[in-house]
């Protein structure tokens, strides 16, 4: 008996009232949505967890609207661990009615969900998230590097500063592995550069000054040149160490 070929995307979602997707980049979203829309049930909703530009989110919402369907841009934060444990944070943009329909489903795997505004607002909020994370990681990397150069015991430094104003998720969850030079896990540098590129491009449109973000994006480029394309984002410290 001949093996059956895998169903196409359209076949897999035929008649669905809600489709959730998470792919790679803007063009991936465009391609997948183009296949989903003809097969979606009338009045169906697409939820996109991909981190993309706000522009493509608006394009997809317009395309969905022309066939009577909804589109919610819903990028996430929390990484693989958050997804596995159902503890993601989801930032949504779109029509309030479409959001209300999908929120109960998203609540199954998220600890926090918020409608940030119209289409694209979810993606803009994710840009804020990545801007903030990049700055925090660079600060932790420099603090760790300084502690080593000063001859301080890094575990003790963490214990001393992680309970005060310097506390952050990155410090508490990445300091130890950064000190050990372990980066073979987590959110990849290539993905962070994609995300920061989206934020920097948006800043050119809205006039935001992202000087530190642009600088740190350049640091990540150095990490890529070291072979760290798939290293965790905490590998910023690697460029500081001999």
C-alpha positions in Angstrom: 0.0 0.0 0.0 1.4 3.4 -1.0 2.1 5.7 1.9 -0.4 8.6 2.2 1.1 12.1 1.7 0.9 14.6 4.5 -2.2 16.8 4.2 -1.8 20.3 3.0 -2.3 23.2 5.4 -5.7 23.9 3.8 -6.7 20.3 4.2 -5.6 20.2 7.8 -7.6 23.3 8.8 -10.6 22.9 6.5 -13.8 24.1 8.3 -11.9 25.2 11.5 -13.4 28.1 13.4 -10.0 29.0 15.0 -6.4 28.4 13.8 -3.4 29.1 15.9 0.0 29.5 14.2 3.6 30.2 15.1 6.1 30.2 12.2 9.3 32.0 11.4 9.0 35.5 10.0 6.7 37.9 8.0 6.9 36.0 4.8 6.2 32.7 6.5 3.0 34.2 8.0 1.9 35.6 4.7 2.4 32.2 3.0 0.6 30.2 5.7 -2.3 32.6 6.1 -2.8 32.6 2.3 -3.4 28.9 2.5 -5.5 29.0 5.7 -8.1 31.7 4.7 -9.8 29.8 1.9 -10.3 26.8 4.1 -11.3 28.6 7.3 -15.0 28.4 8.4 -17.0 31.5 7.8 -16.4 33.9 10.7 -13.3 32.0 11.8 -10.3 33.6 13.6 -6.6 33.2 13.0 -4.3 33.7 16.0 -0.7 34.4 15.1 1.9 33.8 17.9 4.8 34.6 15.5 6.9 37.6 16.3 6.5 39.8 13.2 6.3 43.4 12.1 3.2 45.3 13.0 2.8 45.9 9.2 2.3 42.2 8.4 -0.2 41.9 11.2 -2.2 44.7 9.7 -1.9 43.1 6.2 -3.2 39.8 7.5 -6.1 41.4 9.4 -7.1 43.1 6.2 -6.9 39.9 4.2 -8.9 38.0 6.8 -11.5 40.8 6.9 -12.1 40.6 3.2 -13.4 37.0 3.6 -15.3 37.7 6.8 -12.8 36.3 9.2 -10.8 37.7 12.1 -7.1 38.0 12.8 -5.4 38.5 16.2 -1.7 39.2 16.4 -0.6 37.5 19.6 3.2 37.3 20.1 4.4 35.5 23.3 7.0 35.8 25.9 8.3 33.1 28.2 10.3 30.9 25.9 10.2 27.1 25.6 9.9 26.7 29.4 6.9 29.0 29.5 5.2 27.1 26.7 5.8 23.7 28.3 4.5 24.8 31.7 1.6 26.9 30.3 3.0 30.1 31.7 3.4 32.2 28.6 2.6 35.9 28.5 0.6 36.8 25.4 0.3 40.4 24.0 -2.6 40.7 21.6 -3.7 43.2 19.0 -7.0 43.1 17.1 -10.7 43.5 17.1 -12.2 43.2 20.6 -14.8 40.7 19.5 -12.3 38.4 17.9 -10.1 38.6 21.0 -13.0 37.7 23.3 -13.5 34.6 21.2 -10.0 33.3 21.4 -9.0 34.4 25.0 -10.4 31.3 26.7 -8.3 29.1 24.4 -5.1 31.2 25.0 -5.7 31.0 28.7 -5.1 27.2 28.6 -1.3 27.9 28.0 -0.8 31.4 29.3 -0.4 33.0 32.7 -1.2 36.5 31.4 -3.1 37.7 28.3 -3.9 41.3 27.4 -5.5 43.0 24.5 -3.1 45.9 23.8 -5.1 47.7 21.2 -6.0 47.4 17.5 -4.2 45.1 15.0 -0.5 45.4 15.3 -0.5 46.5 19.0 0.5 43.0 20.1 3.5 43.1 17.9 4.5 46.6 19.0 4.3 45.4 22.6 6.5 42.4 21.9 9.1 44.9 20.5 9.0 46.7 23.8 9.6 43.3 25.5 12.6 42.5 23.4 14.1 46.0 23.7 13.9 45.7 27.5 15.3 42.1 27.6 18.3 43.0 25.4 19.2 45.9 27.8 18.9 43.7 30.9 21.0 40.9 29.5 23.8 43.3 28.5 23.7 44.7 32.0 23.9 41.3 33.6 26.7 40.3 31.2 28.8 43.4 32.1 28.1 43.0 35.9 29.3 39.3 35.7 32.3 40.2 33.6 33.2 43.0 36.1 32.8 40.7 39.1 35.2 38.2 37.5 37.8 40.9 36.7 37.5 42.2 40.3 38.2 38.7 41.6 34.9 38.4 43.3 33.1 35.0 43.9 30.3 35.2 41.3 27.9 33.1 43.3 28.2 35.4 46.2 27.8 38.5 44.0 24.6 37.0 42.7 23.3 36.3 46.2 24.2 39.8 47.2 22.6 41.8 44.4 19.8 39.6 43.1 17.4 40.4 45.9 17.6 44.2 45.6 17.1 46.8 42.8 19.3 44.8 40.4 17.0 41.8 40.5 15.7 40.4 37.2 14.5 37.2 35.6 17.7 37.2 33.5 19.9 37.5 36.6 18.2 34.8 38.6 17.9 32.4 35.7 21.0 33.0 33.6 23.7 34.3 35.8 25.0 30.9 36.8 25.1 29.5 33.3 26.6 32.7 32.0 29.4 32.3 34.6 30.0 28.8 33.4 30.0 29.7 29.7 27.0 27.5 29.0 24.7 28.7 26.1 23.4 25.6 24.4 19.8 26.2 25.3 17.1 28.9 25.4 16.2 31.6 23.0 18.6 31.7 20.1 20.8 34.7 19.1 19.5 34.5 15.5 15.9 34.9 16.8 16.8 37.8 19.0 18.5 39.6 16.1 15.4 39.0 14.0 13.3 40.5 16.7 15.6 43.5 17.4 15.7 44.2 13.6 11.9 44.4 13.6 12.0 46.9 16.5 14.8 49.0 15.0 12.9 49.2 11.7 9.7 50.3 13.5 11.7 52.9 15.4 12.7 54.5 12.1 9.1 54.9 11.3 7.8 56.2 14.6 10.9 58.2 15.5 11.8 56.3 18.7 15.5 56.6 19.8 16.8 53.1 20.4 20.5 53.8 20.8 21.3 51.1 23.3 19.2 48.6 21.4 21.1 49.3 18.2 24.4 48.9 20.1 23.4 45.6 21.6 22.1 44.3 18.3 25.7 44.9 17.1 27.0 43.0 20.0 24.8 40.0 19.1 26.3 40.3 15.6 29.7 39.8 17.2 28.4 36.7 19.0 27.1 35.3 15.7 30.6 35.8 14.2 31.9 33.7 17.1 29.7 30.9 16.0 26.9 31.6 18.4 23.9 31.7 16.0 22.0 29.2 18.1 23.4 30.1 21.5 21.0 31.5 24.1 20.7 35.2 24.2 22.7 35.3 27.5 25.8 34.6 25.4 26.3 38.3 25.2 28.8 37.7 28.0 30.9 35.5 25.7 32.2 38.5 23.7 33.5 40.0 27.0 35.5 37.0 28.1 38.9 36.0 26.8 
